[in-house]
Amino acid sequence: MITAKITFALADWIIEWRKYQDKNPSFDECVKFVEWKLEDYKLSDSDKRIIKSILLYESE
């Protein structure tokens, strides 16, 4: 389950990524970040939709 803490961490990570890479991270890179933060948790389809929404919201 993606918590508010993970949501904010992902949003901050996307912003930092853009600052140094000068492009948005891919959806797969965002999924890897969240999986790393959650360790042994298997993401559901709902979690992946949330990740996609955060990426879309934070993208330029």
Secondary structure, 3 states (H helix, E strand, C coil): CCCHHHHHHHHHHHHHHHHHHCCCCCHHHHHHHHHHHHCCCCCCHHHHHHHHHHHHHHCC
